[in-house]
Amino acid sequence: MTTTADDAPTEKSPLGAGESGVSFAFPPSDATEEAAQRAVLRATDHLLARQHAAGWWKEPFTTDVSYDAHDLFLRHLLGNLDERVAAASGRWIRSQQGADGSWPLVFDGAGHLGTTVQAYVALRLAGHGPDEEHLLRCAAWVRERGGVAAAPLEARVWLAMLGLWSWDDLPEVPPEIIGLPAWAPLNIHSFSAIMRVALVALGIISAHRPVRPASFGIDELFPPSDGTPVRPATAPVISWEGVYQRANTVLRAYRRVTPRSARRLATNGCARWLLERQEADGSWGACTPMTTWVLVALHLHGYPSDHPVFTAAFTFLDGCVSWPEDDVRKLQTVHSPVWDTCLSTTALLDAGLAAGHPALVAAADWLLTRQADSPGDWAVRRPHLAPGGWAFEFHNRNYPDLDDTAEVVLALCRVDHPDRERLDDAVRRAVRWSLGMQGRDGGWGAFDADNTSALPSKLPFFDFGEYCADPPTSDVTAHVVEMLAAVGMARDPGTRRAVRWLLGQQEDHGAWFGRWGVNHIYGTGCVLPALVAAGTPLDHPAVRRAVTWLTSVQNEDGGWGEDWESYADPALHGRGPSVPSQTAWALLALLAAGERDSVAVRSAVRWLTERQTDDGTWEERHFTGTLVPRAVAVHYGSYRHVFPLMALGRYARHQSHGAVAPPG
């Protein structure tokens, strides 16, 4: 089907027809612009061809191999570890090992001790022997870094369940935490949504202290010892560590004297809370790590493996498996159809696809079916707020998030949908919910409002530090601001508060921190378009400082990149090999800031167009997404394509940002 662009440029480029038959009209151009136009046509064809018949897009979502290991641990604990599954998963895990014997969190990254320990044990479960060369290298690497004792808590909890670590050397997670009211310190709702389910499951697991011994030991993962027991030194009572040590001693004594009936009452409460949150697809939180923890907990609580709850959960887990080869099994942590679909829709609109094109209408139709219509955990802090958000996945009614909601609305607002009343009603509900979720300080977190307690980060239940809570972040807040501007609410008091909050978050070098993408390039790529869309002048000092920073960290080849380690090393902010998605984020920011004709922008456009593949996309192996800074990185299969298409589309069509309404 042949369509034309929704707006009417003055002259149609001779380059204006792609293989799909879609035609575009571009303004008169020079060689750089013509290259961008050709790239846009090829990228549009590529993206249209990848749309599912139901209207959605979904690309692989990849994390490190620790979750593949957890899947094997779960099946061992339940007594149903299939030999073929173990061997095939082992081949995938083995394929990701680094030359030094370790496993990293990201492509081409440094080894991570927790991931490496778990991968080693998973390979032993899969039948690999400790004397095989790849495991000898691994064991030596682990010993050099302090051994299992130095590994993060998550790894040691799994090892304890396999009989390879002592429960006495782990913190107590009392199931009674489920009974704390929402106003109490350290209640479950003071933890972020992505950790809350695991915390409740750990309450049950900690109460049972299960052990299903593996058929092997892992002495080779411990440094040589003279046999003297090593216990952590007692910290000063006035320190957080000292408070925790003494509290843990009390909790351990409490566990020994608690009447069985009282403990059962607490674990019953945990199990009931978990069962209430099982999704329609059988998962918890629509992700494999949460689901794995819950299945261990429910198994310990007495649910048999053939119970409908387990049957549904394993149907979900099996649906997250891919077989890259007949004998290689890989687990996908989560499916990302809502996120991929709204970004793909925006990218196609930025490319110039007609707003009423059937592919965009189909995408909008599917997105409209995914809007939340019932309260989730967010309602604990906003009990009187009507639902209206979107989640990231196919099924996740409990945890819609502000990021997906904002990006969905930004996409829907630009689609020429035949049922405009239905679409507008969905947008109104989303906007009302988003404004109701604004924090006291003017910003937005991802899943909850005002989830800012510092106390969860002080406890060793997780190894995520300050990211145990869900405070407002610049990237999420920017997306909500951009959404509000798009619906004509740039002058709304909530928007103005958020703009002031964003301006206050700019760092000394001129960039913004990226919580959900790596890292300052992502944060700045989110914030600059939002500020400009909300009416911030292009000559505003914050805008100019951000432009100066972006141009100062541009690579000599014209692209941008930022290493995952920038979360730990400030010297790496904005520094790393050029990557398509990160180059596109910087380009989107500079276009919004009025830098279209700058040397930096034209160099970036050339970098992207020269690296487009023959099938119209880009190659990207680096992990540029983030679940937990410093702890869990993500490779989004869609990022290498949708963001370059957005950036080149806006450049080719002489647009500084996605279409927005006039300030209202």
BELPE-V753943 format. One record per pair of residues at least 4 apart in sequence whose ideal C-beta (glycine too) atoms are under 6 Angstrom apart, sorted by the first residue. I is the first residue (numbers start at 1). GAP is how many residues later the second one is. Records with the same first field share a line. If there is no record, write none. Layout:
I: GAP + GAP
//
This chain:
2: 19 + 21
3: 351 + 354
5: 19 + 20 + 347
6: 348 + 349
9: 16 + 18
11: 17
12: 4 + 13
13: 13 + 24
15: 22 + 23
16: 7 + 8
17: 6
18: 4 + 23 + 26 + 27
19: 26
20: 25 + 28
24: 328
26: 11 + 626
27: 627
29: 4 + 5
32: 570 + 573
35: 574
36: 569 + 573 + 612 + 615 + 616
37: 615
39: 4 + 570 + 573 + 609
40: 311 + 608 + 609 + 612
42: 574
43: 573 + 602
44: 307
45: 571
46: 569 + 570 + 571
47: 297
48: 311
51: 6 + 308
52: 4
54: 312
55: 307 + 308 + 310 + 311
56: 281 + 285 + 310
57: 283 + 284 + 287
58: 277 + 279 + 282
59: 281 + 578 + 579
60: 577
61: 271 + 272 + 273 + 275
62: 573
63: 270 + 571
64: 41 + 51
65: 28 + 31 + 38 + 54
66: 49 + 52
67: 221 + 222 + 264 + 266
68: 21 + 25 + 263
69: 49 + 50 + 53
70: 222
71: 260
72: 14 + 17 + 50 + 53
73: 85
74: 218
75: 5 + 6
76: 5 + 49
77: 84 + 135
78: 221 + 227
81: 5
86: 39 + 40
87: 39
88: 239 + 240 + 241
89: 240
90: 4 + 33 + 36
91: 237
92: 236 + 237 + 238
93: 26 + 29
97: 6
98: 4 + 6 + 13
100: 41
101: 36 + 37 + 40
102: 9 + 14 + 39
103: 12 + 13 + 16
104: 5 + 7 + 8
105: 4 + 7 + 528
106: 458 + 517 + 527
107: 514 + 515 + 516
109: 455
111: 5
113: 32 + 38
114: 37 + 38 + 41
117: 31 + 34 + 38
118: 37
120: 18
123: 5
124: 92
128: 4 + 7
130: 5 + 90
139: 81 + 82
142: 5 + 79
143: 4 + 80
146: 4
147: 74 + 75 + 76
148: 73
151: 4 + 5
152: 311
153: 307 + 310
156: 9
159: 5 + 6
160: 5 + 7 + 10
161: 49
162: 52
163: 48 + 50
164: 54
167: 42
171: 77 + 289
172: 76 + 79 + 80
173: 29 + 30 + 33 + 288
174: 77
175: 28 + 29 + 32 + 91 + 92 + 95
176: 90
177: 26
178: 91 + 92 + 95
180: 4 + 7
182: 5 + 7 + 198
185: 270
186: 4 + 269
188: 8
189: 191
190: 263 + 266
191: 4 + 5 + 8 + 265 + 277
192: 277 + 278
193: 206 + 254
195: 4 + 267
197: 87 + 88 + 93
198: 95
200: 70 + 73 + 74
201: 92 + 93 + 96
202: 4
203: 67
204: 63 + 66 + 93 + 96 + 97
205: 91 + 92
207: 56 + 60
208: 92
210: 90
235: 4 + 6 + 7 + 10
236: 6
237: 5
240: 218
244: 4
254: 4
258: 4 + 5
271: 30
274: 20
277: 7 + 121
279: 4 + 7 + 116
280: 115
281: 35 + 114
282: 30 + 31 + 33 + 34
283: 8 + 33
284: 6 + 7 + 10
285: 5 + 114
286: 107 + 109 + 110
287: 46 + 47
288: 4 + 32 + 43 + 45
291: 22
295: 18
298: 5
303: 4
305: 5
314: 4
320: 11 + 12
321: 10
322: 8
323: 6
324: 4 + 6
335: 58 + 59
336: 4 + 56
337: 4 + 57
338: 32 + 52 + 54 + 66
339: 53 + 65
340: 4 + 298
341: 22
342: 65 + 66 + 69
343: 299
344: 298
345: 15 + 18 + 66
346: 65
347: 295 + 298 + 299
348: 5
349: 65
350: 296 + 299 + 300
351: 294 + 298
352: 301
353: 4
355: 59 + 60 + 61
356: 60
360: 55
361: 56
364: 48 + 51 + 53
367: 41
368: 58
370: 20
371: 19 + 55
372: 15 + 17 + 25 + 28
373: 14
374: 13 + 23
375: 4 + 12
376: 22 + 23
377: 21
378: 70
379: 4
381: 67 + 68
382: 54 + 67
385: 51
388: 41 + 42 + 44 + 45
389: 11 + 16 + 44
390: 10 + 14 + 15 + 18
391: 5 + 8 + 9
392: 12
399: 48
401: 45 + 46
402: 42 + 74 + 78
403: 43 + 73 + 76
404: 4
405: 25 + 29
406: 73 + 74 + 77
409: 18 + 21 + 74
410: 73 + 76
412: 11 + 15
413: 73
414: 245
417: 6
420: 4
431: 56
434: 46
435: 59
437: 12
438: 6 + 56
439: 4 + 10 + 11 + 33
440: 10
442: 55 + 56 + 59
443: 29 + 34 + 58
444: 28 + 32 + 33 + 36
445: 6 + 25 + 26 + 27
446: 24 + 30
447: 23
448: 22
451: 18 + 19
452: 17 + 19
453: 16
456: 12 + 13
457: 8 + 9 + 11
462: 6
464: 4 + 164 + 167
467: 161
472: 5
473: 42
474: 4 + 31 + 38 + 39 + 49 + 53
475: 39 + 40 + 41 + 48 + 51
477: 21 + 25
478: 48 + 49 + 52
481: 14 + 17 + 49 + 53
482: 48 + 51
484: 5 + 11
485: 5 + 48 + 49 + 175
486: 174
488: 173 + 176
489: 6 + 175
490: 5 + 44 + 45 + 173
491: 172 + 173
495: 39
499: 35
502: 25
503: 39
505: 7
506: 6 + 36
507: 4
509: 40
510: 35 + 36 + 38 + 39
511: 9 + 13 + 38
512: 11 + 12 + 15
513: 10
514: 5 + 8 + 9
516: 110
517: 5 + 108 + 109
518: 4 + 44 + 46 + 106 + 108
519: 43 + 47 + 48
520: 4 + 53 + 54
521: 39 + 41 + 53 + 61 + 64 + 65
522: 63
524: 4 + 22 + 65
525: 60 + 63 + 64
528: 18 + 61 + 64 + 65
529: 63 + 128
531: 5
532: 4 + 60
533: 124 + 127
535: 128
536: 4
538: 5 + 56
543: 50
547: 46
550: 36
551: 49
553: 21
554: 6 + 46
555: 4 + 23
557: 21
558: 45 + 46 + 48 + 49
559: 19 + 24 + 48
560: 22 + 23 + 26
561: 15 + 16 + 17 + 18 + 21
562: 4 + 12 + 14 + 20
563: 9 + 13
564: 69
565: 4 + 7
566: 6 + 7
567: 62 + 63
568: 62
578: 5
579: 41 + 43
580: 38 + 40 + 60 + 64
581: 43 + 58 + 59 + 62
582: 42
583: 21 + 24
584: 59 + 60 + 63
587: 17 + 60
588: 59
590: 5 + 11
591: 5 + 59 + 65
592: 64 + 65
595: 6
596: 5
599: 4
605: 46
606: 4
608: 36
613: 4
617: 24
618: 22 + 26
620: 20
623: 10 + 12
624: 15
625: 9 + 11
627: 5 + 7
628: 4
638: 4
639: 4
644: 4
645: 4
648: 4
650: 5
//
